[in-house]
Amino acid sequence: GCRLSVGGETKFACVDGPDFDGHLVDFDEAMSRGATYRDFEAHARDAACNLMNKEVR
C-alpha cells in the first residue's frame, strides 16, 4: 500500500507523491502499514530465490 498520513490528511504516495514535507509524514503509521505485508513479501522473495536454485534439465 502506498497510503500514508501527511499533516493529518490521507495521501497516496503512488498518486500524490512522492514529494511530501518529511516533517509532516506520520512515519510510525507508515512503518506499521508496511509491516502488514512483511510475511507476504518474505514468501514471495523465498519463492523467487528457490526458483533460482532449481536445476535446469
mmCIF file as gemmi writes it, N, C-alpha and C atoms, coordinates in Angstrom:
data_model
loop_
_atom_site.group_PDB
_atom_site.id
_atom_site.type_symbol
_atom_site.label_atom_id
_atom_site.label_alt_id
_atom_site.label_comp_id
_atom_site.label_asym_id
_atom_site.label_entity_id
_atom_site.label_seq_id
_atom_site.pdbx_PDB_ins_code
_atom_site.Cartn_x
_atom_site.Cartn_y
_atom_site.Cartn_z
_atom_site.occupancy
_atom_site.B_iso_or_equiv
_atom_site.pdbx_formal_charge
_atom_site.auth_seq_id
_atom_site.auth_asym_id
_atom_site.pdbx_PDB_model_num
ATOM 1 N N . GLY Axp A 1 ? 0.791 -1.173 0 1 0 ? 1 A 1
ATOM 2 C CA . GLY Axp A 1 ? 0 0 0 1 0 ? 1 A 1
ATOM 3 C C . GLY Axp A 1 ? 0.841 1.246 0 1 0 ? 1 A 1
ATOM 4 N N . CYS Axp A 2 ? 0.352 2.206 -0.67 1 0 ? 2 A 1
ATOM 5 C CA . CYS Axp A 2 ? 1.08 3.475 -0.747 1 0 ? 2 A 1
ATOM 6 C C . CYS Axp A 2 ? 0.391 4.569 0.063 1 0 ? 2 A 1
ATOM 7 N N . ARG Axp A 3 ? -0.55 4.188 0.918 1 0 ? 3 A 1
ATOM 8 C CA . ARG Axp A 3 ? -1.295 5.168 1.713 1 0 ? 3 A 1
ATOM 9 C C . ARG Axp A 3 ? -0.467 5.618 2.915 1 0 ? 3 A 1
ATOM 10 N N . LEU Axp A 4 ? -0.475 6.932 3.188 1 0 ? 4 A 1
ATOM 11 C CA . LEU Axp A 4 ? 0.182 7.457 4.371 1 0 ? 4 A 1
ATOM 12 C C . LEU Axp A 4 ? -0.486 8.749 4.802 1 0 ? 4 A 1
ATOM 13 N N . SER Axp A 5 ? -0.226 9.128 6.045 1 0 ? 5 A 1
ATOM 14 C CA . SER Axp A 5 ? -0.792 10.366 6.588 1 0 ? 5 A 1
ATOM 15 C C . SER Axp A 5 ? 0.263 11.458 6.519 1 0 ? 5 A 1
ATOM 16 N N . VAL Axp A 6 ? -0.132 12.583 5.928 1 0 ? 6 A 1
ATOM 17 C CA . VAL Axp A 6 ? 0.755 13.733 5.809 1 0 ? 6 A 1
ATOM 18 C C . VAL Axp A 6 ? 0.006 14.935 6.359 1 0 ? 6 A 1
ATOM 19 N N . GLY Axp A 7 ? 0.464 15.445 7.484 1 0 ? 7 A 1
ATOM 20 C CA . GLY Axp A 7 ? -0.194 16.599 8.094 1 0 ? 7 A 1
ATOM 21 C C . GLY Axp A 7 ? -1.631 16.319 8.476 1 0 ? 7 A 1
ATOM 22 N N . GLY Axp A 8 ? -1.929 15.088 8.87 1 0 ? 8 A 1
ATOM 23 C CA . GLY Axp A 8 ? -3.284 14.726 9.279 1 0 ? 8 A 1
ATOM 24 C C . GLY Axp A 8 ? -4.207 14.362 8.129 1 0 ? 8 A 1
ATOM 25 N N . GLU Axp A 9 ? -3.727 14.444 6.906 1 0 ? 9 A 1
ATOM 26 C CA . GLU Axp A 9 ? -4.521 14.087 5.73 1 0 ? 9 A 1
ATOM 27 C C . GLU Axp A 9 ? -4.002 12.776 5.143 1 0 ? 9 A 1
ATOM 28 N N . THR Axp A 10 ? -4.909 11.967 4.628 1 0 ? 10 A 1
ATOM 29 C CA . THR Axp A 10 ? -4.508 10.728 3.966 1 0 ? 10 A 1
ATOM 30 C C . THR Axp A 10 ? -4.077 11.047 2.545 1 0 ? 10 A 1
ATOM 31 N N . LYS Axp A 11 ? -2.88 10.592 2.211 1 0 ? 11 A 1
ATOM 32 C CA . LYS Axp A 11 ? -2.329 10.782 0.867 1 0 ? 11 A 1
ATOM 33 C C . LYS Axp A 11 ? -1.916 9.425 0.32 1 0 ? 11 A 1
ATOM 34 N N . PHE Axp A 12 ? -1.773 9.357 -0.971 1 0 ? 12 A 1
ATOM 35 C CA . PHE Axp A 12 ? -1.293 8.156 -1.633 1 0 ? 12 A 1
ATOM 36 C C . PHE Axp A 12 ? 0.035 8.498 -2.3 1 0 ? 12 A 1
ATOM 37 N N . ALA Axp A 13 ? 1.116 7.895 -1.791 1 0 ? 13 A 1
ATOM 38 C CA . ALA Axp A 13 ? 2.445 8.198 -2.32 1 0 ? 13 A 1
ATOM 39 C C . ALA Axp A 13 ? 2.527 7.887 -3.808 1 0 ? 13 A 1
ATOM 40 N N . CYS Axp A 14 ? 1.811 6.852 -4.245 1 0 ? 14 A 1
ATOM 41 C CA . CYS Axp A 14 ? 1.853 6.438 -5.647 1 0 ? 14 A 1
ATOM 42 C C . CYS Axp A 14 ? 1.094 7.399 -6.563 1 0 ? 14 A 1
ATOM 43 N N . VAL Axp A 15 ? 0.236 8.244 -5.991 1 0 ? 15 A 1
ATOM 44 C CA . VAL Axp A 15 ? -0.558 9.175 -6.796 1 0 ? 15 A 1
ATOM 45 C C . VAL Axp A 15 ? -0.204 10.618 -6.456 1 0 ? 15 A 1
ATOM 46 N N . ASP Axp A 16 ? -0.213 10.952 -5.165 1 0 ? 16 A 1
ATOM 47 C CA . ASP Axp A 16 ? 0.004 12.322 -4.705 1 0 ? 16 A 1
ATOM 48 C C . ASP Axp A 16 ? 1.478 12.658 -4.511 1 0 ? 16 A 1
ATOM 49 N N . GLY Axp A 17 ? 2.324 11.662 -4.442 1 0 ? 17 A 1
ATOM 50 C CA . GLY Axp A 17 ? 3.732 11.877 -4.095 1 0 ? 17 A 1
ATOM 51 C C . GLY Axp A 17 ? 4.625 11.8 -5.303 1 0 ? 17 A 1
ATOM 52 N N . PRO Axp A 18 ? 5.857 11.621 -5.058 1 0 ? 18 A 1
ATOM 53 C CA . PRO Axp A 18 ? 6.487 11.2 -3.809 1 0 ? 18 A 1
ATOM 54 C C . PRO Axp A 18 ? 6.987 12.355 -2.954 1 0 ? 18 A 1
ATOM 55 N N . ASP Axp A 19 ? 6.796 13.587 -3.389 1 0 ? 19 A 1
ATOM 56 C CA . ASP Axp A 19 ? 7.346 14.734 -2.66 1 0 ? 19 A 1
ATOM 57 C C . ASP Axp A 19 ? 6.395 15.23 -1.59 1 0 ? 19 A 1
ATOM 58 N N . PHE Axp A 20 ? 6.742 14.952 -0.321 1 0 ? 20 A 1
ATOM 59 C CA . PHE Axp A 20 ? 5.983 15.431 0.825 1 0 ? 20 A 1
ATOM 60 C C . PHE Axp A 20 ? 6.959 16.063 1.802 1 0 ? 20 A 1
ATOM 61 N N . ASP Axp A 21 ? 6.467 16.978 2.621 1 0 ? 21 A 1
ATOM 62 C CA . ASP Axp A 21 ? 7.274 17.539 3.702 1 0 ? 21 A 1
ATOM 63 C C . ASP Axp A 21 ? 7.5 16.434 4.726 1 0 ? 21 A 1
ATOM 64 N N . GLY Axp A 22 ? 8.726 15.997 4.861 1 0 ? 22 A 1
ATOM 65 C CA . GLY Axp A 22 ? 9.056 14.895 5.755 1 0 ? 22 A 1
ATOM 66 C C . GLY Axp A 22 ? 8.685 15.144 7.202 1 0 ? 22 A 1
ATOM 67 N N . HIS Axp A 23 ? 8.6 16.413 7.599 1 0 ? 23 A 1
ATOM 68 C CA . HIS Axp A 23 ? 8.223 16.743 8.973 1 0 ? 23 A 1
ATOM 69 C C . HIS Axp A 23 ? 6.75 16.455 9.236 1 0 ? 23 A 1
ATOM 70 N N . LEU Axp A 24 ? 5.952 16.348 8.18 1 0 ? 24 A 1
ATOM 71 C CA . LEU Axp A 24 ? 4.509 16.142 8.329 1 0 ? 24 A 1
ATOM 72 C C . LEU Axp A 24 ? 4.082 14.686 8.145 1 0 ? 24 A 1
ATOM 73 N N . VAL Axp A 25 ? 4.987 13.848 7.675 1 0 ? 25 A 1
ATOM 74 C CA . VAL Axp A 25 ? 4.655 12.44 7.431 1 0 ? 25 A 1
ATOM 75 C C . VAL Axp A 25 ? 4.608 11.686 8.754 1 0 ? 25 A 1
ATOM 76 N N . ASP Axp A 26 ? 3.56 10.899 8.944 1 0 ? 26 A 1
ATOM 77 C CA . ASP Axp A 26 ? 3.431 10.049 10.137 1 0 ? 26 A 1
ATOM 78 C C . ASP Axp A 26 ? 4.185 8.751 9.851 1 0 ? 26 A 1
ATOM 79 N N . PHE Axp A 27 ? 5.471 8.739 10.197 1 0 ? 27 A 1
ATOM 80 C CA . PHE Axp A 27 ? 6.316 7.592 9.887 1 0 ? 27 A 1
ATOM 81 C C . PHE Axp A 27 ? 5.963 6.369 10.715 1 0 ? 27 A 1
ATOM 82 N N . ASP Axp A 28 ? 5.474 6.561 11.937 1 0 ? 28 A 1
ATOM 83 C CA . ASP Axp A 28 ? 5.062 5.408 12.748 1 0 ? 28 A 1
ATOM 84 C C . ASP Axp A 28 ? 3.939 4.644 12.058 1 0 ? 28 A 1
ATOM 85 N N . GLU Axp A 29 ? 2.967 5.398 11.538 1 0 ? 29 A 1
ATOM 86 C CA . GLU Axp A 29 ? 1.861 4.764 10.819 1 0 ? 29 A 1
ATOM 87 C C . GLU Axp A 29 ? 2.357 4.114 9.522 1 0 ? 29 A 1
ATOM 88 N N . ALA Axp A 30 ? 3.24 4.799 8.811 1 0 ? 30 A 1
ATOM 89 C CA . ALA Axp A 30 ? 3.763 4.261 7.555 1 0 ? 30 A 1
ATOM 90 C C . ALA Axp A 30 ? 4.524 2.957 7.794 1 0 ? 30 A 1
ATOM 91 N N . MET Axp A 31 ? 5.321 2.906 8.856 1 0 ? 31 A 1
ATOM 92 C CA . MET Axp A 31 ? 6.066 1.685 9.179 1 0 ? 31 A 1
ATOM 93 C C . MET Axp A 31 ? 5.111 0.564 9.567 1 0 ? 31 A 1
ATOM 94 N N . SER Axp A 32 ? 4.072 0.907 10.309 1 0 ? 32 A 1
ATOM 95 C CA . SER Axp A 32 ? 3.086 -0.09 10.718 1 0 ? 32 A 1
ATOM 96 C C . SER Axp A 32 ? 2.357 -0.659 9.506 1 0 ? 32 A 1
ATOM 97 N N . ARG Axp A 33 ? 1.972 0.213 8.584 1 0 ? 33 A 1
ATOM 98 C CA . ARG Axp A 33 ? 1.296 -0.247 7.371 1 0 ? 33 A 1
ATOM 99 C C . ARG Axp A 33 ? 2.219 -1.139 6.543 1 0 ? 33 A 1
ATOM 100 N N . GLY Axp A 34 ? 3.482 -0.757 6.443 1 0 ? 34 A 1
ATOM 101 C CA . GLY Axp A 34 ? 4.438 -1.545 5.676 1 0 ? 34 A 1
ATOM 102 C C . GLY Axp A 34 ? 4.658 -2.925 6.268 1 0 ? 34 A 1
ATOM 103 N N . ALA Axp A 35 ? 4.606 -3.017 7.585 1 0 ? 35 A 1
ATOM 104 C CA . ALA Axp A 35 ? 4.812 -4.298 8.262 1 0 ? 35 A 1
ATOM 105 C C . ALA Axp A 35 ? 3.675 -5.272 7.979 1 0 ? 35 A 1
ATOM 106 N N . THR Axp A 36 ? 2.535 -4.753 7.569 1 0 ? 36 A 1
ATOM 107 C CA . THR Axp A 36 ? 1.382 -5.596 7.25 1 0 ? 36 A 1
ATOM 108 C C . THR Axp A 36 ? 1.736 -6.611 6.163 1 0 ? 36 A 1
ATOM 109 N N . TYR Axp A 37 ? 2.586 -6.222 5.236 1 0 ? 37 A 1
ATOM 110 C CA . TYR Axp A 37 ? 2.908 -7.057 4.081 1 0 ? 37 A 1
ATOM 111 C C . TYR Axp A 37 ? 4.207 -7.846 4.247 1 0 ? 37 A 1
ATOM 112 N N . ARG Axp A 38 ? 4.85 -7.746 5.408 1 0 ? 38 A 1
ATOM 113 C CA . ARG Axp A 38 ? 6.163 -8.369 5.608 1 0 ? 38 A 1
ATOM 114 C C . ARG Axp A 38 ? 6.148 -9.87 5.322 1 0 ? 38 A 1
ATOM 115 N N . ASP Axp A 39 ? 5.163 -10.596 5.842 1 0 ? 39 A 1
ATOM 116 C CA . ASP Axp A 39 ? 5.109 -12.046 5.631 1 0 ? 39 A 1
ATOM 117 C C . ASP Axp A 39 ? 4.897 -12.403 4.159 1 0 ? 39 A 1
ATOM 118 N N . PHE Axp A 40 ? 4.03 -11.657 3.477 1 0 ? 40 A 1
ATOM 119 C CA . PHE Axp A 40 ? 3.777 -11.914 2.056 1 0 ? 40 A 1
ATOM 120 C C . PHE Axp A 40 ? 5.032 -11.648 1.227 1 0 ? 40 A 1
ATOM 121 N N . GLU Axp A 41 ? 5.742 -10.555 1.555 1 0 ? 41 A 1
ATOM 122 C CA . GLU Axp A 41 ? 6.956 -10.22 0.824 1 0 ? 41 A 1
ATOM 123 C C . GLU Axp A 41 ? 8.042 -11.269 1.05 1 0 ? 41 A 1
ATOM 124 N N . ALA Axp A 42 ? 8.159 -11.762 2.283 1 0 ? 42 A 1
ATOM 125 C CA . ALA Axp A 42 ? 9.155 -12.792 2.585 1 0 ? 42 A 1
ATOM 126 C C . ALA Axp A 42 ? 8.847 -14.072 1.804 1 0 ? 42 A 1
ATOM 127 N N . HIS Axp A 43 ? 7.578 -14.434 1.744 1 0 ? 43 A 1
ATOM 128 C CA . HIS Axp A 43 ? 7.179 -15.638 0.997 1 0 ? 43 A 1
ATOM 129 C C . HIS Axp A 43 ? 7.505 -15.473 -0.491 1 0 ? 43 A 1
ATOM 130 N N . ALA Axp A 44 ? 7.182 -14.32 -1.052 1 0 ? 44 A 1
ATOM 131 C CA . ALA Axp A 44 ? 7.45 -14.075 -2.472 1 0 ? 44 A 1
ATOM 132 C C . ALA Axp A 44 ? 8.951 -14.084 -2.749 1 0 ? 44 A 1
ATOM 133 N N . ARG Axp A 45 ? 9.732 -13.474 -1.861 1 0 ? 45 A 1
ATOM 134 C CA . ARG Axp A 45 ? 11.187 -13.444 -2.025 1 0 ? 45 A 1
ATOM 135 C C . ARG Axp A 45 ? 11.765 -14.859 -1.959 1 0 ? 45 A 1
ATOM 136 N N . ASP Axp A 46 ? 11.309 -15.643 -0.982 1 0 ? 46 A 1
ATOM 137 C CA . ASP Axp A 46 ? 11.799 -17.018 -0.846 1 0 ? 46 A 1
ATOM 138 C C . ASP Axp A 46 ? 11.433 -17.859 -2.066 1 0 ? 46 A 1
ATOM 139 N N . ALA Axp A 47 ? 10.227 -17.68 -2.572 1 0 ? 47 A 1
ATOM 140 C CA . ALA Axp A 47 ? 9.792 -18.439 -3.749 1 0 ? 47 A 1
ATOM 141 C C . ALA Axp A 47 ? 10.65 -18.082 -4.96 1 0 ? 47 A 1
ATOM 142 N N . ALA Axp A 48 ? 10.945 -16.797 -5.137 1 0 ? 48 A 1
ATOM 143 C CA . ALA Axp A 48 ? 11.774 -16.37 -6.263 1 0 ? 48 A 1
ATOM 144 C C . ALA Axp A 48 ? 13.193 -16.907 -6.122 1 0 ? 48 A 1
ATOM 145 N N . CYS Axp A 49 ? 13.736 -16.862 -4.914 1 0 ? 49 A 1
ATOM 146 C CA . CYS Axp A 49 ? 15.093 -17.381 -4.687 1 0 ? 49 A 1
ATOM 147 C C . CYS Axp A 49 ? 15.142 -18.885 -4.909 1 0 ? 49 A 1
ATOM 148 N N . ASN Axp A 50 ? 14.093 -19.594 -4.517 1 0 ? 50 A 1
ATOM 149 C CA . ASN Axp A 50 ? 14.055 -21.045 -4.71 1 0 ? 50 A 1
ATOM 150 C C . ASN Axp A 50 ? 14.014 -21.415 -6.185 1 0 ? 50 A 1
ATOM 151 N N . LEU Axp A 51 ? 13.396 -20.57 -7.002 1 0 ? 51 A 1
ATOM 152 C CA . LEU Axp A 51 ? 13.367 -20.837 -8.443 1 0 ? 51 A 1
ATOM 153 C C . LEU Axp A 51 ? 14.771 -20.82 -9.022 1 0 ? 51 A 1
ATOM 154 N N . MET Axp A 52 ? 15.608 -19.941 -8.49 1 0 ? 52 A 1
ATOM 155 C CA . MET Axp A 52 ? 16.979 -19.833 -8.998 1 0 ? 52 A 1
ATOM 156 C C . MET Axp A 52 ? 17.849 -21 -8.543 1 0 ? 52 A 1
ATOM 157 N N . ASN Axp A 53 ? 17.43 -21.698 -7.51 1 0 ? 53 A 1
ATOM 158 C CA . ASN Axp A 53 ? 18.204 -22.831 -7.002 1 0 ? 53 A 1
ATOM 159 C C . ASN Axp A 53 ? 17.851 -24.149 -7.684 1 0 ? 53 A 1
ATOM 160 N N . LYS Axp A 54 ? 16.805 -24.148 -8.501 1 0 ? 54 A 1
ATOM 161 C CA . LYS Axp A 54 ? 16.396 -25.386 -9.167 1 0 ? 54 A 1
ATOM 162 C C . LYS Axp A 54 ? 17.355 -25.712 -10.301 1 0 ? 54 A 1
ATOM 163 N N . GLU Axp A 55 ? 17.576 -26.992 -10.476 1 0 ? 55 A 1
ATOM 164 C CA . GLU Axp A 55 ? 18.478 -27.452 -11.519 1 0 ? 55 A 1
ATOM 165 C C . GLU Axp A 55 ? 17.764 -27.429 -12.867 1 0 ? 55 A 1
ATOM 166 N N . VAL Axp A 56 ? 18.45 -26.924 -13.858 1 0 ? 56 A 1
ATOM 167 C CA . VAL Axp A 56 ? 17.902 -26.879 -15.215 1 0 ? 56 A 1
ATOM 168 C C . VAL Axp A 56 ? 18.221 -28.204 -15.886 1 0 ? 56 A 1
ATOM 169 N N . ARG Axp A 57 ? 17.222 -28.796 -16.525 1 0 ? 57 A 1
ATOM 170 C CA . ARG Axp A 57 ? 17.423 -30.093 -17.198 1 0 ? 57 A 1
ATOM 171 C C . ARG Axp A 57 ? 17.318 -29.932 -18.684 1 0 ? 57 A 1
